[in-house]
């Protein structure tokens, strides 16, 4: 479904990705793991058009999407739920959700999906008219996820969905990610909690300093002594 071939990208003269190749098959949940600064978030930003690739190709269903405008990539079915939630703080919860459907024209479908988001996240219904910036961190994360889903994506990319959340909320967020995948949406997830990410995913890629250094099923990476020692605190 999604394929990166030899993708390099960076920030000015700073190279952040170096010939990264990976693929996401339709219906999969794929995780990107690695230390801070490894290039995980940069990979998602490059896929979604927020960062220009300097070499390589990105294709969706075999069609080139590398360096397309973010609006066009969203229109083709890829939604990006960014690190740090990035809700529009001065807009209401309802207005934030409407922004997720900005490119859609099916009003009946939008209304139906809005109701579905309120059913899935009852707290958002309660806070519908409240400014998003006044929500708790957990509520903002729920809003960011729901906003991404309002575009009806075929592939949704989550960047550190558990970051800064209380343990009880972390489990809730991971359960939501599982449900989204179970409902048929393909998922590409960056997650600092490598143990949870590997337990959750079908396959994973390990990035170090902008390079893919290992890939395999979640179970294979969990069983790797090198991965356990470096990223899982030696846990088995």
N, C-alpha and C positions, 0 to 999 in steps of 0.2 A: 504493500500500500504506500508506504513512505520509505524512500531510500536516500541516503547520503553517500556520495562517492567522492572520496578525497577532498572533503570540504575543509578549507582553511578560512579563518576570519580573525579579526582583531579590533583593537581600539587604537586608532592612529598607527603608530609604529610598533605598538605592543601586540605581538601575535598571541591570541588566546586559544585558537584551534589550529591543529597542524594535521592536515590530510585525514580527517575523521571520516570513517566509513561505518555505517550501521543501517539496519533496516527494521521496520515495524510492519508486521503482517496484520491484515485486517482481523479485528476481534481480539488481538493480543493486548496484554498489559506488559509494557516493557519499562524497566527502570534504568536510570543512569545514576551510578554511584561514584564516589570519589571524594577526596579531601576538598576543602575550600580552595577555590582558585584553580581547580582542575579543568574547568571549561564546561561544566554541566549546564549552568544557566545560559552561558554564551551559545551553546548548541541550540537551546530552545529559542533564543532571541534571533538566531540566524535563520532557523526554520520559519519563524513567523514574520520575517522580513524587517524586524527592528534593527538588525545589524547586517551589513552587506558582507556576503562571502567574497573572498578574494580569489580563490581557486576552487575547482570541484563543481559538482552538480547535486542539486536536490530535486527529486522527482516525487510526484504524487500520482499514483496509478499510471506511472510511466511518462507523465507529462512534466516538463521542466517548470519548477516554481521558484528556483533560486533567484533572489533579488527582485521578485515581484513586490509591489507595494503591500504593506500589511493588510489593507482593506481587501485586496484581491485574494490574498491567501485565506483570509477569513471567509470570503465568499465561496471559496473552493472547499470549505468544510473543516478547516483547522482552527480551533480555538485555543487561546493561551491564557491560562490562569496564572498570573505572575507571582513571583516571590514578593512577600510583603503586602499581599492582598490588592493594593492599589485601587481601592474603591474611590469613587468621586465623593469626597467628604461632605461637600455642601449640598449635594443632591440627596433626595430621599431614597429610601430603600427601593421603593417602586420605580423611581426614575433610574436608578442604577440598573435594575433588571431590564428596563426598557432599552437602555443603552446596549445591552447584550444582544438585543434583537434589531439593532439599528439598520442592518442591511436587508431585513425581511420586509415583505409587503403583505403577507397573509395575516390580516388583522385577527381573523377568527382563530387561526393557529397560534398567534402570539398570546391572545387572551387565554387560550387553553393551556399553553405552556406556563404562563404566569400562575395560573391556578395550580398547576402541577408542582411548581417550585414552592408555592405556599404550603401545599400539602406535604411536600417532602421536608421543608424547613419551616415548621409552624412558628418559630420565633420571628422569622421574617414577615409573616403575616401580621403578627402583633406589632412589629416595628415599621410597618409599611410606609407610614407618613413621616417617620423619624429620619433626621439627617444621618447619613451613613457614617459620618465621622464621629458620631456620638455612641456608636455601637461598641461592644466589647470586642477584644481580639478574636475570640471564637465566633462571634456573630458576623464580624467582617469577613472571616474566612468562608463561612457558609454563604454569605452574599457573593463573594468573589466566585465561588464554585457555581452558584445558581446563575450568576450573570453570564459565565462562560457557556453554560448549558442552554441559555436562551437563544443562542445562535443556531441551535440544532446541529452541533458539529458531528462529523463522522469520526474525527480524531480530536481528542482534547489533551492538551499538555499541561501538566501540573508542575509548578516550580516550588519546591519546598512547602507542600501543603500543611505540614505539621509544625512549621517553624514558630516558636514562641508560644505554643499552646500548652495548656495544662494536660497532664497525662490522660485524664478522662476524656478530654476533647480530642486528643490525638487518636485514640481508639475510634472515636466517632467519625473522624475525618477519613481514616483508613477504611472504615466500613462503608462510607459513602463512595469512595473510589472503587471498592469492590462491586458495589451495586451498579455503578455507572457502567463498568465493564460488563457485568452480567446482563445488563439491559441491551447490550450490543454495540456500545460505543468503544472504539479503540482508544487506548490510553498510553501516553508516553509520560513518565513521571521522573522528575528529579527529586531526590529525597536524601537528606543528610543522615537520617536514621537508616543506616545500611541494613541492619538486621530486619527491620520491618519491611523495607523495600524489597529485599530478596525473598522474604517469606510470601510477599503479596504477588510478585510478578511471575510471568511465564518465562521471560528471558531478561538478561541484564547485561549492561556494558559498564566496565570499570574504566574511568578516565583518570589519567595522571598527566599533569602539565600539558593539557591540550591534545593528548594522544589517547586513543583506545588501546589499552594494554591487555585487556582480557574480556572475554565474552562467553556466555553460556546460559544455561537455564539457571533460575534462582537457586535450585537445589545444588547444582554443580558449583556455583560460586560460594554458597554457604559451606560446602564440604572442602573447599580449598584452604589448606593451612595458611598460605600466604595472605589470602583475603581475611581469614579469621583473625590472624595476628595483627594485620595493619588496620582493619576497619571494624572489626567486631569485638575487639578487646580480648581475643583469644577464645571467645565463646564458641561452643559447638552447637 
